[in-house]
Amino acid sequence: MKTQACILALLLLGSFLTSSAQTRTDPKMIGDPFFELPEEAAAAGIEGRIVISLKVDKEGKPESAEVVAGPEWPCKSNPKKELEAVRKAARDYALGLKFEPATENGKPASANILVTISTGRALDQLKRQSKASENAPTGRPFFIRAGVVNGKALSLPKPEYPRNARGNSVVQVAVLVGEDGNVERAGAFSGHPSLHESARDAACKARFQPTTLQGSPIKVYGSLTYNFVGPRP
């Protein structure tokens, strides 16, 4: 069962096309689609950004989709069933998108792109930012955005390098820091997928000085960056 209210998906398209002397254009999305977050996932506290690798054919039709990062979920839980439901919903959503095909020298071409879906409070924050220029009145925010917060941590445990991983990679993890300075929710949104779990586990153990706004404690939404250096061959 899914939530009755649809969550608008904000899409960021990033091309994997290699640069050359040829003239190429990226696929352009057609329409204004909506993404439905499964009800059980919302109840489990799952939200944030979901990054999907999508292959689009010469006719603008998605051929394959794979979730490569996200979403976020509470640190003290392991909602495997609900996470799989979210990722399946995201894959199905991406495969249902429609595009004007990419072109190469004026002819239709296939392409690989990244589609990023923002849900929950991450989406709410984007909406507030888009309305900022309108000077719309706003009340006290649920959280304040802080960017990269590595330097603000009182305790920042290092992640372990997984045995099944190879090579070097920078992994970014979105974190929601609670009013007490503990990380409440986390989810990796960039870097090699084989390192996401280790980075997220380390992020959940980070500790921060509580933040206040106008004298009252407030949550902080930011990101932690981890540099993984693989073992030498």
VONUKOL-887982 format. One record per residue: residue in three letters; x, y, z of N, C-alpha, C in turn; residue number from 1. Coordinates in nm, 2 decimals. Last residue first. Example, Ala and Ser with C-alpha at 12.3 -4.5 7.8 and 13.67 -1.06 7.14 Angstrom:
2
PT  SER  1.28  -0.22  0.71  1.37  -0.11  0.71  1.29  0.00  0.79  2
PT  ALA  1.32  -0.57  0.78  1.23  -0.45  0.78  1.32  -0.33  0.78  1
***
This chain:
233
PT  PRO  4.79  -0.33  -0.39  4.79  -0.46  -0.44  4.92  -0.54  -0.40  233
PT  ARG  4.69  -0.15  -0.09  4.78  -0.16  -0.20  4.79  -0.31  -0.25  232
PT  PRO  4.35  -0.09  0.00  4.48  -0.15  0.03  4.56  -0.16  -0.10  231
PT  GLY  4.20  0.23  -0.07  4.20  0.09  -0.07  4.34  0.03  -0.04  230
PT  VAL  4.07  0.49  0.11  4.19  0.45  0.03  4.21  0.30  0.05  229
PT  PHE  3.80  0.70  0.13  3.84  0.56  0.14  3.97  0.54  0.05  228
PT  ASN  3.70  0.97  0.29  3.79  0.94  0.19  3.84  0.79  0.21  227
PT  TYR  3.38  1.11  0.36  3.48  1.01  0.40  3.56  0.97  0.27  226
PT  THR  3.19  1.37  0.48  3.26  1.32  0.37  3.37  1.22  0.42  225
PT  LEU  2.85  1.43  0.58  2.99  1.39  0.62  3.06  1.33  0.50  224
PT  SER  2.61  1.70  0.58  2.67  1.58  0.52  2.81  1.56  0.57  223
PT  GLY  2.30  1.80  0.74  2.43  1.82  0.67  2.48  1.70  0.60  222
PT  TYR  2.08  1.94  0.94  2.09  1.85  0.83  2.21  1.89  0.75  221
PT  VAL  2.00  1.96  1.28  2.09  2.01  1.18  2.10  1.90  1.07  220
PT  LYS  1.75  2.07  1.52  1.82  1.96  1.44  1.90  2.03  1.33  219
PT  ILE  1.79  2.28  1.81  1.74  2.25  1.68  1.82  2.14  1.60  218
PT  PRO  1.72  2.44  2.12  1.79  2.34  2.04  1.72  2.31  1.91  217
PT  SER  1.70  2.80  2.14  1.64  2.67  2.16  1.71  2.57  2.07  216
PT  GLY  1.81  3.05  2.09  1.82  3.00  2.23  1.76  2.86  2.25  215
PT  GLN  1.80  3.08  1.82  1.72  3.17  1.90  1.71  3.11  2.04  214
PT  LEU  1.90  2.76  1.80  1.85  2.87  1.71  1.76  2.95  1.80  213
PT  THR  2.18  2.54  1.86  2.06  2.62  1.90  2.03  2.73  1.80  212
PT  THR  2.31  2.21  1.86  2.30  2.34  1.79  2.17  2.41  1.84  211
PT  PRO  2.55  2.01  2.04  2.41  2.05  2.01  2.40  2.19  1.96  210
PT  GLN  2.83  1.89  1.89  2.78  1.98  1.99  2.64  2.02  1.95  209
PT  PHE  2.81  1.54  1.78  2.83  1.68  1.76  2.78  1.76  1.88  208
PT  ARG  2.94  1.23  1.67  2.88  1.31  1.78  2.91  1.45  1.76  207
PT  ALA  2.89  0.93  1.48  2.95  1.06  1.50  2.87  1.14  1.61  206
PT  LYS  2.77  0.70  1.41  2.84  0.70  1.54  2.90  0.83  1.57  205
PT  CYS  2.67  0.73  1.16  2.57  0.71  1.27  2.64  0.72  1.41  204
PT  ALA  2.91  0.72  1.01  2.83  0.85  1.03  2.73  0.84  1.14  203
PT  ALA  2.97  0.45  1.01  3.06  0.54  1.08  2.98  0.67  1.11  202
PT  ASP  2.75  0.35  0.86  2.77  0.30  0.99  2.86  0.40  1.07  201
PT  ARG  2.81  0.49  0.61  2.69  0.52  0.69  2.70  0.47  0.83  200
PT  ALA  3.04  0.36  0.54  3.04  0.51  0.56  2.92  0.55  0.64  199
PT  SER  2.96  0.10  0.50  3.06  0.13  0.60  3.06  0.27  0.64  198
PT  GLU  2.77  0.13  0.30  2.73  0.08  0.43  2.83  0.11  0.54  197
PT  HIS  2.92  0.23  0.08  2.81  0.31  0.14  2.78  0.26  0.28  196
PT  LEU  3.11  0.09  -0.07  3.15  0.16  0.05  3.04  0.23  0.13  195
PT  SER  2.99  0.00  -0.29  3.04  -0.10  -0.20  3.09  -0.04  -0.07  194
PT  PRO  2.92  0.23  -0.44  2.82  0.16  -0.36  2.87  0.06  -0.26  193
PT  HIS  3.14  0.51  -0.43  3.12  0.37  -0.48  3.02  0.30  -0.38  192
PT  GLY  2.96  0.83  -0.42  3.08  0.74  -0.40  3.04  0.60  -0.44  191
PT  SER  2.66  0.94  -0.25  2.77  0.95  -0.36  2.88  0.86  -0.32  190
PT  PHE  2.50  0.92  -0.04  2.44  0.96  -0.17  2.54  0.98  -0.28  189
PT  ALA  2.41  0.73  0.25  2.51  0.77  0.15  2.44  0.81  0.02  188
PT  GLY  2.23  0.84  0.53  2.23  0.77  0.41  2.33  0.82  0.31  187
PT  ALA  2.08  0.87  0.86  2.19  0.89  0.77  2.17  0.80  0.64  186
PT  ARG  1.96  1.01  1.16  1.93  0.94  1.04  2.05  0.97  0.94  185
PT  GLU  2.07  1.11  1.40  1.94  1.04  1.40  1.92  0.95  1.28  184
PT  VAL  2.36  1.16  1.58  2.30  1.15  1.44  2.18  1.06  1.45  183
PT  ASN  2.35  1.38  1.86  2.36  1.25  1.81  2.30  1.24  1.67  182
PT  GLY  2.28  1.63  1.96  2.41  1.62  1.90  2.44  1.48  1.84  181
PT  ASP  2.02  1.67  2.05  2.12  1.63  2.15  2.26  1.61  2.09  180
PT  GLU  1.87  1.71  1.83  1.89  1.83  1.92  2.00  1.80  2.03  179
PT  GLY  2.04  1.52  1.57  1.94  1.56  1.66  1.97  1.67  1.75  178
PT  VAL  2.13  1.55  1.23  2.18  1.55  1.37  2.07  1.60  1.46  177
PT  LEU  2.12  1.36  0.96  2.03  1.45  1.04  2.07  1.44  1.18  176
PT  VAL  2.33  1.34  0.68  2.30  1.31  0.82  2.21  1.41  0.88  175
PT  ALA  2.46  1.19  0.39  2.37  1.29  0.44  2.33  1.24  0.59  174
PT  VAL  2.78  1.12  0.29  2.67  1.07  0.37  2.59  1.18  0.42  173
PT  GLN  3.00  1.05  0.03  2.93  1.15  0.11  2.80  1.09  0.17  172
PT  VAL  3.31  0.91  -0.04  3.17  0.89  -0.01  3.11  1.00  0.07  171
PT  VAL  3.56  0.87  -0.27  3.51  0.96  -0.17  3.36  0.94  -0.16  170
PT  SER  3.78  0.59  -0.32  3.66  0.66  -0.34  3.63  0.76  -0.23  169
PT  ASN  4.00  0.34  -0.46  3.98  0.46  -0.37  3.85  0.53  -0.41  168
PT  GLY  3.99  -0.03  -0.46  4.02  0.11  -0.51  3.99  0.22  -0.41  167
PT  ARG  3.73  -0.24  -0.35  3.85  -0.22  -0.42  3.87  -0.08  -0.46  166
PT  ALA  3.56  -0.46  -0.11  3.57  -0.33  -0.19  3.71  -0.33  -0.25  165
PT  ASN  3.53  -0.66  0.06  3.49  -0.69  -0.08  3.51  -0.57  -0.17  164
PT  ARG  3.60  -0.56  0.31  3.69  -0.66  0.25  3.66  -0.68  0.10  163
PT  PRO  3.57  -0.21  0.36  3.52  -0.34  0.35  3.61  -0.44  0.27  162
PT  TYR  3.74  -0.02  0.60  3.74  -0.05  0.46  3.69  -0.19  0.43  161
PT  GLU  3.54  0.15  0.84  3.63  0.04  0.81  3.62  0.02  0.65  160
PT  PRO  3.55  0.51  0.92  3.48  0.39  0.87  3.58  0.28  0.84  159
PT  LYS  3.63  0.67  1.22  3.67  0.63  1.09  3.60  0.51  1.04  158
PT  PRO  3.42  0.89  1.42  3.49  0.76  1.40  3.52  0.73  1.25  157
PT  LEU  3.43  1.17  1.55  3.41  1.13  1.41  3.48  1.00  1.38  156
PT  SER  3.32  1.40  1.78  3.37  1.26  1.77  3.33  1.22  1.63  155
PT  LEU  3.24  1.65  1.73  3.32  1.63  1.85  3.39  1.49  1.85  154
PT  ALA  3.23  1.81  1.41  3.21  1.69  1.49  3.30  1.69  1.62  153
PT  LYS  3.29  2.00  1.23  3.21  2.04  1.35  3.18  1.93  1.45  152
PT  GLY  3.41  1.91  1.01  3.49  1.99  1.10  3.42  2.03  1.23  151
PT  ASN  3.20  1.78  0.87  3.31  1.70  0.93  3.39  1.78  1.04  150
PT  VAL  2.98  1.89  0.75  2.99  1.91  0.89  3.11  1.83  0.95  149
PT  VAL  2.87  2.06  0.46  2.96  1.95  0.51  3.00  1.98  0.66  148
PT  GLY  2.56  2.21  0.53  2.66  2.17  0.44  2.74  2.06  0.50  147
PT  ALA  2.35  2.27  0.70  2.48  2.31  0.74  2.59  2.27  0.65  146
PT  ARG  2.02  2.38  0.76  2.11  2.32  0.67  2.25  2.37  0.70  145
PT  ILE  1.81  2.31  1.04  1.88  2.41  0.97  1.99  2.33  0.88  144
PT  PHE  1.47  2.19  1.08  1.61  2.18  1.09  1.68  2.29  1.02  143
PT  PHE  1.22  2.29  1.08  1.24  2.17  1.15  1.38  2.15  1.17  142
PT  PRO  1.20  2.65  1.14  1.22  2.54  1.05  1.24  2.41  1.14  141
PT  ARG  0.93  2.86  1.24  1.06  2.80  1.28  1.08  2.67  1.20  140
PT  GLY  0.77  2.98  0.94  0.79  2.97  1.08  0.92  2.91  1.12  139
PT  THR  0.78  3.23  0.68  0.80  3.09  0.72  0.82  3.09  0.88  138
PT  PRO  0.65  3.41  0.41  0.67  3.40  0.55  0.69  3.25  0.59  137
PT  ALA  0.85  3.45  0.11  0.73  3.39  0.17  0.75  3.38  0.32  136
PT  ASN  1.01  3.58  -0.07  1.00  3.63  0.06  0.87  3.58  0.13  135
PT  GLU  1.07  3.46  -0.31  0.94  3.53  -0.30  0.91  3.59  -0.16  134
PT  SER  1.31  3.34  -0.27  1.31  3.46  -0.34  1.18  3.54  -0.34  133
PT  ALA  1.22  3.11  -0.14  1.29  3.21  -0.06  1.29  3.35  -0.13  132
PT  LYS  1.12  2.90  -0.27  1.03  3.01  -0.24  1.10  3.13  -0.17  131
PT  SER  1.33  2.72  -0.29  1.27  2.78  -0.42  1.18  2.89  -0.39  130
PT  GLN  1.36  2.66  -0.02  1.47  2.73  -0.09  1.41  2.80  -0.22  129
PT  ARG  1.13  2.50  0.01  1.15  2.63  0.09  1.25  2.72  0.02  128
PT  LYS  1.19  2.29  -0.15  1.07  2.37  -0.18  1.08  2.51  -0.11  127
PT  LEU  1.41  2.18  -0.02  1.42  2.23  -0.16  1.31  2.32  -0.20  126
PT  GLN  1.29  2.10  0.21  1.39  2.20  0.22  1.41  2.26  0.08  125
PT  ASP  1.11  1.90  0.12  1.06  2.02  0.18  1.16  2.13  0.18  124
PT  LEU  1.30  1.71  0.04  1.22  1.77  -0.06  1.16  1.90  -0.01  123
PT  ALA  1.40  1.64  0.29  1.49  1.69  0.19  1.42  1.76  0.08  122
PT  ARG  1.18  1.54  0.41  1.23  1.67  0.46  1.33  1.72  0.36  121
PT  GLY  1.06  1.35  0.13  1.05  1.39  0.27  1.10  1.52  0.30  120
PT  THR  1.29  1.32  -0.14  1.16  1.29  -0.07  1.17  1.34  0.07  119
PT  SER  1.43  1.35  -0.46  1.43  1.40  -0.32  1.29  1.38  -0.26  118
PT  ILE  1.61  1.16  -0.69  1.47  1.19  -0.64  1.49  1.24  -0.50  117
PT  THR  1.81  1.19  -0.97  1.81  1.20  -0.82  1.67  1.24  -0.78  116
PT  VAL  1.95  1.00  -1.22  1.83  1.07  -1.18  1.82  1.07  -1.03  115
PT  LEU  2.21  1.00  -1.46  2.17  0.99  -1.32  2.04  1.07  -1.29  114
PT  ILE  2.24  0.82  -1.77  2.22  0.94  -1.69  2.19  0.91  -1.55  113
PT  ASN  2.36  0.72  -2.08  2.34  0.69  -1.94  2.33  0.82  -1.86  112
PT  ALA  2.20  0.69  -2.41  2.28  0.77  -2.31  2.26  0.71  -2.17  111
PT  SER  2.18  0.67  -2.77  2.15  0.62  -2.63  2.24  0.70  -2.53  110
PT  ALA  2.06  0.92  -3.00  2.17  0.83  -2.95  2.12  0.79  -2.81  109
PT  PRO  1.96  1.07  -3.31  1.93  1.01  -3.18  2.03  0.92  -3.13  108
PT  LYS  2.17  1.32  -3.46  2.10  1.19  -3.47  2.07  1.14  -3.33  107
PT  GLY  2.34  1.54  -3.43  2.20  1.56  -3.48  2.12  1.44  -3.49  106
PT  ASN  2.57  1.44  -3.31  2.57  1.50  -3.44  2.43  1.51  -3.51  105
PT  GLU  2.36  1.28  -3.11  2.50  1.28  -3.14  2.51  1.32  -3.29  104
PT  THR  2.12  1.32  -2.84  2.16  1.32  -2.99  2.31  1.33  -3.00  103
PT  ALA  1.87  1.15  -2.64  2.00  1.22  -2.66  2.03  1.23  -2.80  102
PT  PRO  1.51  1.18  -2.67  1.64  1.11  -2.67  1.76  1.20  -2.68  101
PT  GLU  1.30  1.30  -2.44  1.34  1.32  -2.57  1.48  1.27  -2.58  100
PT  PHE  1.15  1.05  -2.22  1.25  1.15  -2.25  1.25  1.18  -2.40  99
PT  LYS  0.97  0.94  -1.93  0.98  0.96  -2.08  1.07  1.07  -2.11  98
PT  LEU  0.97  0.68  -1.68  0.99  0.82  -1.73  1.00  0.82  -1.88  97
PT  GLY  0.96  0.42  -1.59  0.84  0.48  -1.65  0.85  0.62  -1.70  96
PT  LEU  1.19  0.37  -1.47  1.17  0.30  -1.59  1.04  0.35  -1.66  95
PT  ALA  1.16  0.52  -1.23  1.26  0.57  -1.33  1.23  0.50  -1.47  94
PT  TYR  0.97  0.37  -1.10  0.94  0.51  -1.13  1.03  0.55  -1.25  93
PT  ASP  1.11  0.13  -1.06  0.99  0.13  -1.14  0.95  0.27  -1.19  92
PT  ARG  1.31  0.23  -0.88  1.34  0.17  -1.01  1.22  0.17  -1.11  91
PT  ALA  1.15  0.32  -0.67  1.23  0.41  -0.74  1.27  0.36  -0.88  90
PT  ALA  1.03  0.08  -0.58  0.95  0.18  -0.63  1.03  0.29  -0.71  89
PT  LYS  1.27  -0.06  -0.51  1.19  -0.11  -0.62  1.10  0.00  -0.68  88
PT  ARG  1.35  0.11  -0.30  1.43  0.10  -0.41  1.36  0.04  -0.53  87
PT  VAL  1.13  0.07  -0.12  1.16  0.20  -0.17  1.25  0.19  -0.30  86
PT  ALA  1.15  -0.21  -0.07  1.03  -0.15  -0.13  1.05  -0.02  -0.19  85
PT  GLU  1.40  -0.22  0.05  1.39  -0.28  -0.08  1.26  -0.23  -0.15  84
PT  LEU  1.33  -0.08  0.29  1.43  -0.02  0.20  1.42  -0.09  0.06  83
PT  GLU  1.15  -0.26  0.41  1.11  -0.13  0.36  1.20  -0.06  0.27  82
PT  LYS  1.33  -0.48  0.46  1.21  -0.50  0.37  1.16  -0.36  0.32  81
PT  LYS  1.52  -0.36  0.63  1.56  -0.42  0.50  1.44  -0.43  0.41  80
PT  PRO  1.56  -0.15  0.85  1.44  -0.18  0.78  1.46  -0.24  0.64  79
PT  ASN  1.71  -0.12  1.11  1.76  -0.19  0.99  1.64  -0.24  0.91  78
PT  SER  1.80  0.15  1.34  1.70  0.06  1.28  1.77  -0.01  1.15  77
PT  LYS  1.93  0.38  1.43  1.90  0.26  1.52  1.80  0.17  1.47  76
PT  CYS  1.93  0.57  1.23  2.05  0.50  1.26  2.02  0.37  1.34  75
PT  PRO  1.67  0.58  0.98  1.71  0.60  1.12  1.83  0.51  1.15  74
PT  TRP  1.78  0.65  0.64  1.69  0.59  0.73  1.75  0.60  0.87  73
PT  GLU  1.79  0.76  0.29  1.83  0.77  0.43  1.73  0.70  0.52  72
PT  PRO  1.82  0.55  0.00  1.78  0.67  0.07  1.85  0.68  0.20  71
PT  GLY  2.15  0.61  -0.17  2.03  0.65  -0.09  1.93  0.53  -0.08  70
PT  ALA  2.26  0.50  -0.49  2.28  0.56  -0.36  2.14  0.60  -0.30  69
PT  VAL  2.18  0.35  -0.71  2.32  0.35  -0.68  2.35  0.42  -0.55  68
PT  VAL  1.94  0.16  -0.85  1.96  0.25  -0.74  2.11  0.24  -0.70  67
PT  GLU  1.90  0.13  -1.20  1.97  0.07  -1.08  1.98  0.18  -0.98  66
PT  ALA  1.74  0.04  -1.50  1.75  0.14  -1.39  1.81  0.06  -1.27  65
PT  SER  1.71  0.03  -1.86  1.74  -0.03  -1.73  1.76  0.08  -1.63  64
PT  GLU  1.58  0.18  -2.06  1.61  0.04  -2.08  1.63  -0.03  -1.95  63
PT  PRO  1.36  0.45  -2.13  1.45  0.38  -2.03  1.46  0.23  -2.05  62
PT  LYS  1.34  0.60  -2.44  1.28  0.50  -2.35  1.38  0.44  -2.26  61
PT  GLY  1.44  0.74  -2.65  1.40  0.81  -2.53  1.34  0.73  -2.43  60
PT  GLU  1.53  0.60  -2.86  1.39  0.65  -2.87  1.35  0.73  -2.75  59
PT  LYS  1.77  0.51  -2.79  1.77  0.61  -2.89  1.63  0.67  -2.91  58
PT  ASP  1.74  0.47  -2.42  1.77  0.43  -2.56  1.76  0.54  -2.66  57
PT  VAL  1.90  0.52  -2.12  1.79  0.57  -2.21  1.83  0.54  -2.35  56
PT  LYS  1.97  0.40  -1.81  2.01  0.39  -1.95  1.89  0.42  -2.03  55
PT  LEU  2.04  0.54  -1.49  1.93  0.50  -1.59  1.99  0.50  -1.73  54
PT  SER  2.08  0.52  -1.15  2.15  0.52  -1.28  2.06  0.46  -1.39  53
PT  ILE  1.95  0.72  -0.90  1.93  0.61  -0.99  2.01  0.63  -1.12  52
PT  VAL  1.94  0.81  -0.57  2.01  0.83  -0.69  2.00  0.70  -0.78  51
PT  ILE  1.74  0.97  -0.34  1.76  0.84  -0.40  1.82  0.86  -0.54  50
PT  ARG  1.74  1.15  -0.04  1.77  1.14  -0.18  1.79  1.00  -0.22  49
PT  GLY  1.48  1.12  0.21  1.60  1.17  0.16  1.62  1.15  0.01  48
PT  GLU  1.36  0.83  0.40  1.34  0.95  0.32  1.47  0.99  0.26  47
PT  ILE  1.21  0.63  0.65  1.29  0.64  0.53  1.26  0.76  0.44  46
PT  GLY  1.05  0.58  0.87  1.14  0.69  0.87  1.24  0.70  0.76  45
PT  ALA  0.86  0.38  0.85  0.99  0.34  0.90  1.09  0.45  0.91  44
PT  ALA  0.66  0.52  0.72  0.64  0.48  0.86  0.77  0.44  0.93  43
PT  ALA  0.77  0.52  0.46  0.75  0.65  0.54  0.73  0.62  0.69  42
PT  ALA  0.75  0.25  0.41  0.88  0.31  0.41  0.87  0.44  0.49  41
PT  GLU  0.48  0.20  0.40  0.56  0.13  0.50  0.69  0.19  0.52  40
PT  GLU  0.41  0.35  0.17  0.36  0.39  0.31  0.44  0.33  0.42  39
PT  PRO  0.65  0.44  -0.07  0.56  0.34  -0.01  0.53  0.38  0.14  38
PT  LEU  0.62  0.74  -0.24  0.70  0.67  -0.14  0.61  0.57  -0.07  37
PT  GLU  0.58  0.81  -0.57  0.51  0.77  -0.45  0.60  0.69  -0.36  36
PT  PHE  0.65  1.08  -0.78  0.70  0.96  -0.72  0.62  0.93  -0.59  35
PT  PHE  0.53  1.22  -1.08  0.53  1.21  -0.94  0.59  1.08  -0.89  34
PT  PRO  0.63  1.42  -1.38  0.59  1.29  -1.30  0.60  1.31  -1.15  33
PT  ASP  0.56  1.59  -1.62  0.58  1.63  -1.48  0.54  1.52  -1.39  32
PT  GLY  0.72  1.58  -1.95  0.61  1.57  -1.85  0.66  1.61  -1.71  31
PT  ILE  1.03  1.45  -2.04  0.90  1.49  -2.09  0.80  1.48  -1.98  30
PT  MET  1.38  1.52  -2.01  1.26  1.46  -1.95  1.13  1.53  -2.01  29
PT  LYS  1.62  1.48  -2.25  1.54  1.58  -2.18  1.41  1.51  -2.14  28
PT  PRO  1.96  1.35  -2.28  1.81  1.33  -2.29  1.74  1.44  -2.21  27
PT  ASP  2.21  1.58  -2.40  2.16  1.49  -2.31  2.01  1.47  -2.33  26
PT  THR  2.40  1.59  -2.71  2.30  1.66  -2.62  2.25  1.55  -2.53  25
PT  ARG  2.71  1.65  -2.88  2.61  1.56  -2.82  2.52  1.64  -2.73  24
PT  THR  2.93  1.66  -3.14  2.83  1.74  -3.07  2.72  1.65  -3.02  23
PT  GLN  3.27  1.55  -3.12  3.13  1.54  -3.17  3.04  1.62  -3.08  22
PT  ALA  3.50  1.56  -2.99  3.48  1.66  -3.09  3.34  1.66  -3.14  21
PT  SER  3.41  1.47  -2.65  3.48  1.45  -2.78  3.45  1.56  -2.87  20
PT  SER  3.35  1.32  -2.34  3.37  1.44  -2.42  3.45  1.41  -2.54  19
PT  THR  3.11  1.07  -2.27  3.25  1.11  -2.28  3.26  1.23  -2.37  18
PT  LEU  2.82  1.08  -2.06  2.88  1.08  -2.20  3.02  1.13  -2.20  17
PT  PHE  2.68  1.07  -1.84  2.80  1.00  -1.83  2.87  1.00  -1.97  16
PT  SER  2.50  1.35  -1.71  2.53  1.27  -1.82  2.67  1.20  -1.79  15
PT  GLY  2.25  1.40  -1.48  2.39  1.41  -1.50  2.44  1.31  -1.61  14
PT  LEU  1.97  1.57  -1.37  2.02  1.48  -1.48  2.17  1.50  -1.49  13
PT  LEU  1.77  1.57  -1.11  1.89  1.63  -1.15  1.95  1.53  -1.25  12
PT  LEU  1.43  1.62  -1.02  1.53  1.54  -1.10  1.65  1.62  -1.14  11
PT  LEU  1.21  1.57  -0.77  1.29  1.68  -0.83  1.41  1.60  -0.90  10
PT  ALA  0.89  1.45  -0.74  1.03  1.41  -0.76  1.11  1.52  -0.83  9
PT  LEU  0.64  1.50  -0.51  0.70  1.54  -0.63  0.85  1.51  -0.63  8
PT  ILE  0.45  1.24  -0.39  0.56  1.33  -0.35  0.63  1.37  -0.48  7
PT  CYS  0.09  1.21  -0.34  0.21  1.19  -0.42  0.32  1.29  -0.38  6
PT  ALA  -0.10  1.07  -0.09  -0.05  1.19  -0.14  0.08  1.16  -0.22  5
PT  GLN  -0.14  0.81  -0.01  -0.24  0.87  -0.10  -0.18  0.99  -0.17  4
PT  THR  0.13  0.57  0.00  0.06  0.69  0.05  -0.03  0.75  -0.05  3
PT  LYS  0.05  0.23  -0.07  0.13  0.35  -0.08  0.05  0.47  -0.03  2
PT  MET  0.08  -0.12  0.00  0.00  0.00  0.00  0.09  0.12  0.00  1
***
